[in-house]
Amino acid sequence: MTPIEIRIAIAEACGWKKENPSSGTIWGAVPGGYPDSKIWWYPHQLPHYEEDLNDMYSAEEIMTDSQWDNYWFNLDPGPNGHQCKTLLHATALQRAEAFLKTKNLWRDA
């Protein structure tokens, strides 16, 4: 997946909604204009999950306890993996891929 595809897929999983800026469906809504506003018009307005650990931390908050087990496996599927260390040192991009695999949203190129 491209960085933009990753960003959009995670954002949608986290409740972001794409709106057409000329649709007028949400009166007065401006992307990023309100702290809890999860409306976007263009991908650059979304959190940069694939490159920012803080953005990935916020995405991880929506996972259930059972999803965490799968998430850890997706970060380090090896039989001798040290998952605690892997999670602590995982980059934002590694976390984004594991997150999307956990949610069954990952698409191979």
Contacts in CASP RR format, 6 or more apart in sequence:
PFRMAT RR
TARGET T0000
AUTHOR 0000-0000-0000
METHOD contacts of the structure
MODEL  1
MTPIEIRIAIAEACGWKKENPSSGTIWGAVPGGYPDSKIWWYPHQLPHYE
EDLNDMYSAEEIMTDSQWDNYWFNLDPGPNGHQCKTLLHATALQRAEAFL
KTKNLWRDA
1 9 0 8 1.000
1 97 0 8 1.000
1 100 0 8 1.000
1 106 0 8 1.000
1 107 0 8 1.000
1 109 0 8 1.000
3 50 0 8 1.000
3 51 0 8 1.000
4 43 0 8 1.000
5 107 0 8 1.000
6 49 0 8 1.000
6 50 0 8 1.000
6 93 0 8 1.000
6 96 0 8 1.000
6 97 0 8 1.000
6 100 0 8 1.000
7 43 0 8 1.000
7 46 0 8 1.000
7 47 0 8 1.000
7 48 0 8 1.000
7 49 0 8 1.000
7 50 0 8 1.000
8 43 0 8 1.000
8 46 0 8 1.000
9 100 0 8 1.000
9 105 0 8 1.000
10 47 0 8 1.000
10 49 0 8 1.000
10 59 0 8 1.000
10 96 0 8 1.000
10 99 0 8 1.000
10 100 0 8 1.000
10 105 0 8 1.000
11 38 0 8 1.000
11 40 0 8 1.000
11 46 0 8 1.000
11 47 0 8 1.000
11 49 0 8 1.000
12 18 0 8 1.000
13 59 0 8 1.000
13 62 0 8 1.000
13 99 0 8 1.000
13 100 0 8 1.000
13 103 0 8 1.000
13 105 0 8 1.000
14 38 0 8 1.000
14 58 0 8 1.000
14 59 0 8 1.000
14 62 0 8 1.000
15 38 0 8 1.000
16 38 0 8 1.000
16 39 0 8 1.000
16 40 0 8 1.000
16 46 0 8 1.000
17 38 0 8 1.000
17 39 0 8 1.000
17 40 0 8 1.000
18 39 0 8 1.000
18 40 0 8 1.000
18 41 0 8 1.000
19 25 0 8 1.000
19 26 0 8 1.000
19 29 0 8 1.000
19 39 0 8 1.000
19 40 0 8 1.000
19 41 0 8 1.000
20 41 0 8 1.000
21 41 0 8 1.000
26 39 0 8 1.000
29 37 0 8 1.000
29 39 0 8 1.000
30 37 0 8 1.000
30 39 0 8 1.000
31 37 0 8 1.000
31 39 0 8 1.000
31 40 0 8 1.000
31 41 0 8 1.000
31 42 0 8 1.000
31 45 0 8 1.000
32 39 0 8 1.000
32 45 0 8 1.000
40 46 0 8 1.000
47 55 0 8 1.000
47 58 0 8 1.000
47 59 0 8 1.000
48 55 0 8 1.000
48 92 0 8 1.000
49 55 0 8 1.000
49 56 0 8 1.000
49 59 0 8 1.000
49 92 0 8 1.000
49 96 0 8 1.000
49 99 0 8 1.000
50 92 0 8 1.000
50 93 0 8 1.000
50 96 0 8 1.000
51 92 0 8 1.000
51 93 0 8 1.000
52 92 0 8 1.000
53 91 0 8 1.000
53 92 0 8 1.000
53 95 0 8 1.000
55 92 0 8 1.000
56 92 0 8 1.000
56 95 0 8 1.000
56 96 0 8 1.000
56 99 0 8 1.000
59 96 0 8 1.000
59 99 0 8 1.000
60 71 0 8 1.000
60 95 0 8 1.000
60 99 0 8 1.000
63 71 0 8 1.000
63 99 0 8 1.000
63 102 0 8 1.000
67 102 0 8 1.000
67 103 0 8 1.000
70 101 0 8 1.000
70 102 0 8 1.000
71 98 0 8 1.000
71 99 0 8 1.000
71 102 0 8 1.000
72 83 0 8 1.000
72 86 0 8 1.000
72 87 0 8 1.000
73 83 0 8 1.000
74 97 0 8 1.000
74 98 0 8 1.000
74 99 0 8 1.000
74 101 0 8 1.000
74 102 0 8 1.000
75 83 0 8 1.000
75 86 0 8 1.000
75 87 0 8 1.000
75 90 0 8 1.000
75 94 0 8 1.000
75 95 0 8 1.000
75 98 0 8 1.000
76 82 0 8 1.000
76 83 0 8 1.000
76 86 0 8 1.000
76 87 0 8 1.000
90 98 0 8 1.000
97 106 0 8 1.000
100 106 0 8 1.000
END
